[in-house]
Amino acid sequence: MKYFGCEGSGEITASQTICSGAGFLTALMVYTDGTNDATVTLYDCKTGALGKVLVKLPIAGDNDYGGRIWAERAFRSFSDGIYAVVSGTGASAIVEYIKS
């Protein structure tokens, strides 16, 4: 399979559809407001939190940010799309993926 580069969500501050169709999750960064905890959960689905959980990443508020970048062999595949649920006051995230 050839990869043609990552696409990204840009910074998101609310739950939303990131993409539809199949692909590979390559990175997730979660940001806090410096005080309040943040959690971002990514689902394998186009709309709503109905699909398989791809990743759930809680970050302590005083850490300011945290995340994960998966190596190529560890990419998380999805078949229907990515739906992100962002929770926590002042929370935001950036999701990176490759469409297949």
Sine and cosine of phi, psi and omega as CSV:
sin_phi,cos_phi,sin_psi,cos_psi,sin_omega,cos_omega
0.00,0.00,0.70,-0.71,0.06,-1.00
-1.00,-0.10,0.63,-0.77,0.08,-1.00
-0.95,-0.30,0.71,-0.71,-0.06,-1.00
-0.94,-0.33,0.30,0.95,0.06,-1.00
0.95,-0.32,0.39,-0.92,-0.04,-1.00
-0.99,0.16,0.50,-0.87,0.20,-0.98
-0.92,-0.38,0.33,-0.95,-0.02,-1.00
-0.63,-0.78,0.32,-0.95,-0.04,-1.00
-0.99,0.13,-0.28,0.96,-0.27,-0.96
0.94,0.34,0.03,-1.00,-0.02,-1.00
-0.97,0.25,0.81,-0.59,0.05,-1.00
-0.92,-0.38,0.58,-0.82,-0.02,-1.00
-0.86,-0.52,-0.01,1.00,-0.01,-1.00
-0.60,-0.80,0.30,-0.95,0.03,-1.00
-0.89,0.45,0.69,-0.73,-0.04,-1.00
-0.18,-0.98,0.26,-0.97,0.12,-0.99
-0.97,0.26,0.76,-0.65,0.02,-1.00
-1.00,-0.05,-0.70,0.71,0.02,-1.00
-0.33,-0.95,0.22,-0.98,0.12,-0.99
-0.83,-0.56,0.37,-0.93,-0.03,-1.00
1.00,-0.07,-0.06,-1.00,-0.07,-1.00
-1.00,0.01,0.39,-0.92,0.05,-1.00
0.12,-0.99,-0.35,-0.94,-0.05,-1.00
-0.73,-0.69,0.77,-0.64,0.11,-0.99
-0.98,0.22,0.80,-0.61,-0.05,-1.00
-0.92,-0.39,-0.46,0.89,-0.03,-1.00
-0.33,-0.94,0.47,-0.88,0.10,-1.00
-0.59,-0.81,0.82,-0.57,0.11,-0.99
-0.89,-0.46,0.70,-0.71,0.00,-1.00
-0.86,-0.50,0.72,-0.69,-0.02,-1.00
-0.88,-0.48,0.60,-0.80,0.07,-1.00
-0.93,-0.37,0.09,-1.00,0.07,-1.00
-1.00,0.00,0.16,0.99,0.01,-1.00
1.00,-0.04,-0.18,0.98,-0.02,-1.00
-0.79,-0.61,-0.77,0.63,-0.11,-0.99
-1.00,-0.02,0.62,-0.79,0.05,-1.00
-0.91,0.41,0.48,-0.88,0.04,-1.00
-0.75,-0.67,0.56,-0.83,0.10,-1.00
-0.68,-0.73,0.71,-0.71,0.11,-0.99
-0.84,-0.55,0.78,-0.62,0.06,-1.00
-0.88,-0.47,0.77,-0.63,0.03,-1.00
-0.94,-0.33,0.74,-0.67,-0.03,-1.00
-0.91,-0.42,0.51,-0.86,0.10,-1.00
-1.00,0.07,0.99,0.17,0.05,-1.00
-0.20,-0.98,0.31,-0.95,-0.03,-1.00
-0.99,0.14,-0.61,0.79,-0.07,-1.00
-0.64,-0.77,0.69,-0.73,0.04,-1.00
0.95,0.31,0.26,-0.96,-0.05,-1.00
-1.00,0.00,0.92,0.40,-0.12,-0.99
-0.91,-0.41,-0.32,0.95,-0.11,-0.99
-1.00,-0.03,-0.18,-0.98,0.05,-1.00
-0.92,0.40,0.65,-0.76,0.06,-1.00
-0.96,0.28,0.85,-0.53,0.08,-1.00
-0.99,0.15,-0.69,0.72,0.00,-1.00
-0.28,-0.96,0.58,-0.82,0.13,-0.99
-0.80,-0.61,0.85,-0.52,-0.13,-0.99
-0.80,-0.60,0.98,-0.22,0.09,-1.00
-1.00,0.02,0.65,-0.76,0.01,-1.00
-0.79,-0.62,0.77,-0.64,0.05,-1.00
-0.92,0.40,0.67,-0.75,-0.07,-1.00
-0.81,0.59,-0.65,0.76,-0.05,-1.00
-0.98,0.20,-0.06,1.00,0.09,-1.00
-0.99,0.16,-0.29,0.96,-0.01,-1.00
0.95,0.31,-0.66,0.75,0.03,-1.00
-0.31,-0.95,0.25,-0.97,0.08,-1.00
-0.17,-0.99,0.20,-0.98,0.00,-1.00
0.07,-1.00,-0.22,-0.98,-0.04,-1.00
-0.49,-0.87,0.71,-0.70,0.15,-0.99
-0.87,-0.49,0.88,-0.47,-0.04,-1.00
-1.00,0.06,0.67,-0.74,0.12,-0.99
-0.94,0.35,0.38,-0.92,-0.09,-1.00
-0.78,0.63,-0.67,0.74,-0.02,-1.00
-0.94,0.34,-0.28,0.96,-0.04,-1.00
-0.94,-0.34,0.17,0.99,0.04,-1.00
-0.76,0.64,0.61,-0.79,0.06,-1.00
-1.00,-0.07,0.89,-0.45,-0.04,-1.00
-0.99,0.12,0.50,-0.87,0.12,-0.99
-0.71,-0.71,0.46,-0.89,-0.07,-1.00
-0.93,-0.37,-0.50,0.87,-0.09,-1.00
-0.97,-0.25,-0.36,0.93,-0.07,-1.00
0.66,-0.75,-0.11,-0.99,0.05,-1.00
-0.80,-0.59,0.79,-0.62,0.14,-0.99
-0.89,-0.46,0.79,-0.61,-0.04,-1.00
-0.96,-0.28,0.72,-0.70,0.13,-0.99
-0.93,-0.37,0.90,-0.44,-0.01,-1.00
-0.97,-0.26,0.82,-0.57,0.04,-1.00
-0.73,-0.68,0.54,-0.84,-0.02,-1.00
0.88,-0.47,0.66,-0.75,0.01,-1.00
-0.89,0.46,0.81,-0.58,0.03,-1.00
0.97,0.25,0.19,0.98,-0.04,-1.00
-0.98,0.21,0.52,-0.85,0.11,-0.99
-0.46,-0.89,0.18,-0.98,-0.05,-1.00
-0.43,-0.90,0.33,-0.94,0.17,-0.99
-0.78,-0.63,0.78,-0.62,-0.02,-1.00
-0.91,-0.42,0.75,-0.67,0.07,-1.00
-0.87,-0.49,0.61,-0.79,-0.06,-1.00
-0.43,-0.90,0.25,-0.97,0.09,-1.00
-0.85,-0.52,0.78,-0.62,0.07,-1.00
-0.99,0.16,0.62,-0.78,0.02,-1.00
-0.94,-0.34,0.00,0.00,0.00,0.00
